Amino acid sequence: MRHYGHLPPARRRALFHQEPAEFGPSSPVGTLGVALGATLYSPATRPRLDADIRRQAAAGVMSMVLCLEDSISDAEVPGAEENLVRQFQRMLRDAAPPDEPADAPLLFIRVRAPEQITGLVTRLGPAVRLLTGFVVPKFTAVTGPPFLEALLGAEAVCGRRLLAMPVLESPELLHMETRAEGLRAVARVLDKHRDRIPAVRLGVTDFCSAYGLRRTPDMTAYDVHVVASVIADVVNVLGRADGSGFTISGPVWEYFRPQERMFKPQLRNSPFTGRAEGLRTRLIEHDMDGLLQEIELDRANGLQGKTCIHPSHVAPVHALSVVTHEEFSDAVDIVGTGPDGGGVLRSAYTNKMNEVKPHRAWAERTLLRAEVFGVAREGVDFVDLLAAGIA
């Protein structure tokens, strides 16, 4: 599988200086954490979940979470579990052979209790090969270990690697008096399972709920200061570039409109001249301007990818994840000096300085993103990538 793999090869060649590389469930967790991109959530109760998954894969979705937790009621859980098993078995009947390219996204199940992990893996049987791992809600140093131990037990049952994505959303990680020690304790737990953690996810909706807050469509998570402070502390403890950090995913964007499919023909029919302005106007009309701002702020604050609850959010996340030709040029120049290099280089675009030692960690992260999402051709911008992603 690869990002923008749903586009014809000629279209990819026209867009990319360096095309996105292939990856899969067995790729290193560091690669997968970036490759997740826009992770689309779906309730596990959907009656045609298998068709939904294939449709989203055909549209470029690379990762999905099938939710047994907050998106469904307590009474729906048994039926949702049965539905998941049935849908996975249906997908297995239609799946490509294991040695052929995947025709489904990376699939994770968000569970409520540790025993669901081993129970579902046992019930899935051979269909477990379609499962990448589990999402662990309300993760703390106390509640998290039983889930991770259950994951190890499930691996023994099915004989393959399973991954875990913890969600940080508990009040003790939000409240000032318990936050610092809570995050340090979480870091110690996760470090023991580093080879199974592709990303740490943020439950910003739960953080807002603790204070009775909800951001509006023209506000980002970073405008809600109590939430922004938590994001900063999570990155401070868990997002370090010294080898101790993890990929941290961007928070969910809550807003969408059912009419957003109308955006497609408007974009296709818009002329190239002034297209960026016209596109921006249409995005604002569809409550997307705030999403674009938040994606940019996610990256500026050390986050990768995003939790998504609507398919219309996927293409913007992916388009803004592609490395620009300018970023790539700077990163290559910095890394090209070697591990012992130093000094200051003038950017190939002659518009900035690249200070080799301070910018090296940024350059290495940028080249990993370039491997996964590709590098845009010179002159190809976000609008071109977005247009291709939703065409």
C-alpha positions as CSV (number, residue, x, y, z in Angstrom):
1,M,0.0,0.0,0.0
2,R,1.1,3.6,-0.5
3,H,-0.3,7.1,-0.2
4,Y,-1.9,8.3,-3.5
5,G,-1.7,4.8,-4.7
6,H,-5.3,5.2,-5.8
7,L,-4.2,7.6,-8.6
8,P,-3.1,6.4,-12.0
9,P,0.8,6.2,-12.3
10,A,0.9,9.0,-14.9
11,R,-1.0,11.3,-12.5
12,R,1.4,10.5,-9.6
13,R,4.4,11.2,-11.8
14,A,3.0,14.6,-12.7
15,L,2.5,15.5,-9.0
16,F,5.6,14.0,-7.4
17,H,9.3,14.7,-7.6
18,Q,9.6,11.6,-5.3
19,E,6.6,9.3,-5.2
20,P,5.4,7.9,-1.9
21,A,7.0,4.6,-1.0
22,E,5.1,1.4,-0.2
23,F,4.5,0.3,3.4
24,G,2.4,-2.3,5.1
25,P,1.4,-3.8,8.5
26,S,4.9,-5.3,9.0
27,S,6.7,-2.1,8.4
28,P,8.7,-0.6,11.3
29,V,6.5,1.2,13.8
30,G,8.3,4.5,13.2
31,T,7.3,4.3,9.5
32,L,3.8,3.3,10.3
33,G,3.3,6.1,12.8
34,V,3.8,8.6,10.0
35,A,2.1,6.5,7.4
36,L,-1.2,6.4,9.3
37,G,-2.0,9.9,8.0
38,A,-5.7,10.7,8.4
39,T,-7.0,7.9,10.6
40,L,-10.7,7.6,9.9
41,Y,-13.0,6.4,12.8
42,S,-16.1,4.4,12.2
43,P,-18.6,2.8,14.6
44,A,-18.3,-1.0,14.7
45,T,-22.1,-1.2,14.4
46,R,-22.3,-0.3,10.7
47,P,-24.1,-3.1,8.8
48,R,-22.0,-2.8,5.6
49,L,-18.7,-2.1,7.3
50,D,-16.8,-4.3,4.8
51,A,-18.1,-2.2,1.9
52,D,-17.4,1.0,3.8
53,I,-13.8,0.0,4.4
54,R,-13.2,-0.9,0.7
55,R,-14.8,2.3,-0.5
56,Q,-12.6,4.4,1.8
57,A,-9.5,2.4,0.7
58,A,-10.3,3.1,-2.9
59,A,-10.5,6.8,-2.0
60,G,-7.0,6.9,-0.4
61,V,-7.7,6.2,3.2
62,M,-4.7,4.3,4.7
63,S,-5.8,3.7,8.3
64,M,-9.2,3.2,10.0
65,V,-10.3,2.6,13.6
66,L,-13.4,0.5,14.1
67,C,-14.9,1.7,17.4
68,L,-16.4,-0.3,20.2
69,E,-16.1,2.5,22.7
70,D,-17.5,6.0,22.9
71,S,-19.2,6.0,19.4
72,I,-21.7,3.3,20.5
73,S,-23.9,2.8,23.5
74,D,-23.2,0.2,26.2
75,A,-26.1,-1.9,25.0
76,E,-24.8,-2.1,21.5
77,V,-21.4,-3.6,22.4
78,P,-22.2,-7.4,22.1
79,G,-23.9,-6.8,18.7
80,A,-21.1,-4.6,17.5
81,E,-18.5,-7.3,18.4
82,E,-20.5,-9.9,16.5
83,N,-20.8,-7.5,13.6
84,L,-17.0,-7.0,13.6
85,V,-16.3,-10.7,13.4
86,R,-18.8,-11.2,10.7
87,Q,-17.5,-8.2,8.6
88,F,-13.9,-9.3,9.0
89,Q,-14.8,-12.8,7.8
90,R,-16.6,-11.4,4.9
91,M,-13.6,-9.2,4.0
92,L,-11.3,-12.3,4.3
93,R,-13.3,-14.1,1.6
94,D,-12.8,-11.2,-0.8
95,A,-9.3,-10.2,0.3
96,A,-6.2,-10.4,-1.9
97,P,-3.8,-13.3,-1.1
98,P,-1.2,-12.4,1.7
99,D,1.6,-12.0,-0.8
100,E,-0.3,-9.5,-3.0
101,P,-0.8,-5.8,-2.3
102,A,-3.3,-5.0,0.4
103,D,-6.8,-3.9,-0.7
104,A,-7.8,-2.5,2.7
105,P,-6.4,0.1,5.0
106,L,-4.5,-0.6,8.2
107,L,-7.4,-1.6,10.5
108,F,-7.5,-1.1,14.3
109,I,-10.2,-1.9,16.8
110,R,-10.9,0.5,19.6
111,V,-11.9,-1.6,22.6
112,R,-13.3,-0.9,26.1
113,A,-11.7,-3.6,28.2
114,P,-8.5,-5.8,27.9
115,E,-10.5,-9.0,27.7
116,Q,-12.0,-7.8,24.4
117,I,-8.6,-8.0,22.8
118,T,-8.0,-11.7,23.3
119,G,-11.6,-12.5,22.8
120,L,-11.9,-10.8,19.5
121,V,-8.6,-12.2,18.2
122,T,-9.8,-15.7,19.1
123,R,-13.2,-15.1,17.4
124,L,-11.7,-13.6,14.3
125,G,-9.7,-16.8,13.5
126,P,-7.9,-16.6,10.1
127,A,-9.5,-13.1,9.5
128,V,-7.1,-11.7,12.1
129,R,-4.5,-11.3,9.3
130,L,-6.6,-8.3,8.2
131,L,-6.2,-6.6,11.7
132,T,-3.3,-4.4,12.4
133,G,-3.9,-3.8,16.1
134,F,-6.0,-2.1,18.8
135,V,-6.7,1.4,20.1
136,V,-6.6,1.6,23.9
137,P,-8.8,4.3,25.3
138,K,-8.2,6.5,28.4
139,F,-4.7,5.2,28.7
140,T,-2.8,5.9,31.9
141,A,0.1,4.1,33.6
142,V,-2.5,2.3,35.7
143,T,-5.2,1.4,33.2
144,G,-2.8,0.8,30.2
145,P,-0.7,-2.2,31.2
146,P,-3.6,-4.7,31.3
147,F,-4.4,-3.8,27.7
148,L,-0.8,-4.2,26.6
149,E,-0.5,-7.5,28.4
150,A,-3.7,-8.7,26.7
151,L,-2.1,-7.7,23.4
152,L,0.9,-9.9,24.1
153,G,-1.4,-12.8,24.9
154,A,-3.4,-12.2,21.7
155,E,-0.2,-12.2,19.7
156,A,0.6,-15.7,21.1
157,V,-2.9,-16.8,20.1
158,C,-2.7,-15.6,16.5
159,G,1.0,-15.9,15.9
160,R,1.5,-12.4,14.4
161,R,2.5,-8.9,15.5
162,L,-0.3,-6.7,16.8
163,L,0.1,-3.0,17.4
164,A,-1.4,-0.7,20.1
165,M,-2.3,3.0,19.9
166,P,-3.0,4.5,23.3
167,V,-5.3,7.4,23.6
168,L,-4.4,10.0,26.2
169,E,-7.7,11.5,27.3
170,S,-8.0,11.0,31.1
171,P,-8.5,13.9,33.5
172,E,-5.3,13.0,35.5
173,L,-3.3,13.8,32.3
174,L,-5.1,17.1,32.0
175,H,-5.2,18.4,35.5
176,M,-2.1,20.5,36.5
177,E,-1.5,18.7,39.8
178,T,-1.2,15.2,38.3
179,R,-0.2,15.9,34.7
180,A,3.6,15.9,34.9
181,E,4.0,12.7,36.9
182,G,1.1,11.1,34.9
183,L,2.9,11.7,31.6
184,R,6.2,10.5,32.9
185,A,4.6,7.3,34.1
186,V,2.9,6.8,30.8
187,A,6.3,7.3,29.1
188,R,7.8,4.5,31.2
189,V,5.0,2.1,30.3
190,L,5.2,2.8,26.6
191,D,9.0,2.5,26.5
192,K,8.7,-1.1,27.5
193,H,6.4,-1.7,24.5
194,R,8.1,0.6,22.0
195,D,8.1,-1.9,19.2
196,R,4.3,-2.1,19.3
197,I,3.4,1.6,19.5
198,P,3.1,3.3,16.1
199,A,1.5,6.4,17.5
200,V,0.0,8.0,20.6
201,R,-3.4,9.6,20.1
202,L,-4.9,12.6,21.8
203,G,-8.5,12.7,23.1
204,V,-8.9,16.5,22.9
205,T,-12.7,16.2,23.0
206,D,-12.5,14.5,26.4
207,F,-10.0,17.2,27.5
208,C,-12.5,19.9,26.5
209,S,-15.3,18.0,28.2
210,A,-13.5,18.1,31.6
211,Y,-14.0,21.9,31.5
212,G,-17.4,22.0,29.7
213,L,-15.7,23.4,26.6
214,R,-16.2,23.0,22.9
215,R,-14.3,24.8,20.2
216,T,-16.2,26.4,17.3
217,P,-15.5,25.8,13.6
218,D,-13.4,28.9,13.4
219,M,-11.2,27.9,16.3
220,T,-8.4,25.3,16.5
221,A,-7.4,23.2,19.5
222,Y,-4.6,25.6,20.0
223,D,-7.0,28.5,20.6
224,V,-8.3,26.6,23.7
225,H,-5.4,27.3,26.0
226,V,-6.1,24.7,28.6
227,V,-6.0,22.1,25.8
228,A,-3.0,23.6,24.0
229,S,-1.1,23.4,27.2
230,V,-1.7,19.7,27.5
231,I,-0.7,19.1,23.9
232,A,2.6,21.0,24.6
233,D,3.3,18.9,27.6
234,V,2.5,15.6,25.8
235,V,5.0,16.6,23.1
236,N,7.5,17.7,25.7
237,V,7.4,14.3,27.4
238,L,6.5,11.9,24.6
239,G,7.5,13.6,21.4
240,R,11.2,14.2,21.9
241,A,13.6,13.8,18.9
242,D,16.3,12.1,20.9
243,G,15.1,8.6,20.3
244,S,12.9,8.4,23.3
245,G,9.8,9.9,21.6
246,F,6.8,8.5,19.8
247,T,4.7,9.7,16.9
248,I,1.8,11.8,18.3
249,S,-1.2,12.2,16.2
250,G,-3.3,15.4,15.7
251,P,-6.6,15.8,17.5
252,V,-10.0,15.2,15.9
253,W,-11.7,17.9,13.9
254,E,-15.4,17.7,14.8
255,Y,-17.1,19.7,12.0
256,F,-18.4,18.6,8.6
257,R,-21.3,19.2,6.3
258,P,-23.4,16.5,4.5
259,Q,-23.3,18.6,1.3
260,E,-19.5,18.5,1.1
261,R,-19.6,16.1,-1.8
262,M,-20.8,19.1,-3.8
263,F,-17.3,20.5,-3.4
264,K,-15.9,18.0,-5.9
265,P,-17.4,19.3,-9.1
266,Q,-16.8,22.9,-8.0
267,L,-13.1,22.1,-7.6
268,R,-12.9,20.2,-10.9
269,N,-14.6,23.0,-12.8
270,S,-12.6,25.8,-11.3
271,P,-10.0,27.4,-13.6
272,F,-6.3,27.2,-12.7
273,T,-6.0,30.9,-12.5
274,G,-7.2,32.0,-9.1
275,R,-7.9,28.5,-8.2
276,A,-6.2,28.8,-4.8
277,E,-8.5,31.7,-3.9
278,G,-11.6,30.0,-5.1
279,L,-10.7,26.8,-3.3
280,R,-10.1,28.7,-0.1
281,T,-13.5,30.3,-0.3
282,R,-15.2,27.0,-0.8
283,L,-13.3,25.4,2.1
284,I,-14.4,28.2,4.4
285,E,-17.9,27.7,3.2
286,H,-17.7,24.1,4.2
287,D,-16.2,24.7,7.6
288,M,-12.8,23.5,6.4
289,D,-10.7,26.6,6.9
290,G,-10.3,25.8,10.6
291,L,-9.3,22.3,9.8
292,L,-6.6,23.5,7.4
293,Q,-5.3,25.9,10.1
294,E,-5.3,23.1,12.7
295,I,-3.4,20.7,10.5
296,E,-0.7,23.3,9.9
297,L,-0.5,24.0,13.7
298,D,-0.4,20.3,14.4
299,R,2.8,19.9,12.4
300,A,4.3,23.1,13.8
301,N,3.7,21.7,17.3
302,G,5.2,18.3,16.6
303,L,2.2,16.2,15.7
304,Q,1.7,13.9,12.7
305,G,-1.5,12.9,10.9
306,K,-4.9,13.3,12.5
307,T,-7.9,11.6,13.9
308,C,-10.8,12.0,11.5
309,I,-14.5,11.3,11.9
310,H,-15.6,12.3,8.3
311,P,-14.2,11.2,5.0
312,S,-14.0,14.7,3.7
313,H,-11.2,15.4,6.2
314,V,-8.8,12.8,4.8
315,A,-7.7,14.5,1.5
316,P,-6.7,17.8,3.3
317,V,-4.7,15.9,5.9
318,H,-2.8,14.0,3.2
319,A,-2.3,16.9,0.9
320,L,-0.7,18.9,3.7
321,S,1.4,15.9,4.7
322,V,3.2,15.8,1.3
323,V,6.7,17.3,1.6
324,T,7.2,20.3,-0.5
325,H,10.1,20.5,-2.9
326,E,11.6,23.3,-0.9
327,E,11.4,21.4,2.4
328,F,12.9,18.4,0.7
329,S,15.8,20.4,-0.7
330,D,16.6,21.9,2.7
331,A,16.4,18.5,4.5
332,V,18.6,16.8,1.9
333,D,21.2,19.6,2.2
334,I,21.3,19.4,6.0
335,V,21.5,15.6,6.3
336,G,24.0,15.5,3.4
337,T,26.6,17.2,5.6
338,G,27.0,13.9,7.5
339,P,26.5,13.2,11.2
340,D,29.6,15.2,12.2
341,G,28.7,18.2,10.0
342,G,28.0,21.6,11.2
343,G,27.9,25.2,10.2
344,V,25.3,27.2,8.3
345,L,24.1,26.6,4.7
346,R,22.2,28.9,2.5
347,S,19.0,27.3,1.3
348,A,18.9,26.2,-2.3
349,Y,15.8,28.4,-2.6
350,T,18.0,31.3,-1.3
351,N,15.4,32.4,1.2
352,K,16.6,31.1,4.6
353,M,19.6,29.7,6.5
354,N,19.9,26.0,7.3
355,E,21.8,25.6,10.5
356,V,23.0,22.1,10.3
357,K,23.1,20.9,13.9
358,P,19.9,22.5,15.2
359,H,18.0,21.6,12.1
360,R,19.2,18.0,11.7
361,A,16.3,16.4,13.7
362,W,13.8,18.4,11.7
363,A,15.5,17.3,8.5
364,E,15.5,13.6,9.5
365,R,11.8,13.7,10.4
366,T,11.1,15.5,7.1
367,L,12.8,12.8,5.1
368,L,10.8,10.1,6.8
369,R,7.6,12.0,5.9
370,A,9.0,12.4,2.3
371,E,9.5,8.6,2.1
372,V,5.9,7.9,3.2
373,F,4.0,10.8,1.6
374,G,6.3,11.7,-1.3
375,V,7.8,15.0,-2.4
376,A,5.8,17.4,-4.6
377,R,7.3,18.5,-7.8
378,E,8.5,22.1,-7.9
379,G,5.5,24.2,-8.6
380,V,3.0,21.6,-7.4
381,D,1.1,23.0,-4.4
382,F,-1.5,22.0,-1.8
383,V,-4.3,22.8,-4.1
384,D,-3.0,20.4,-6.8
385,L,-2.6,17.6,-4.3
386,L,-6.0,18.2,-2.7
387,A,-7.7,18.3,-6.2
388,A,-6.0,15.0,-7.0
389,G,-7.0,13.5,-3.7
390,I,-10.7,14.2,-4.0
391,A,-11.0,13.7,-7.8
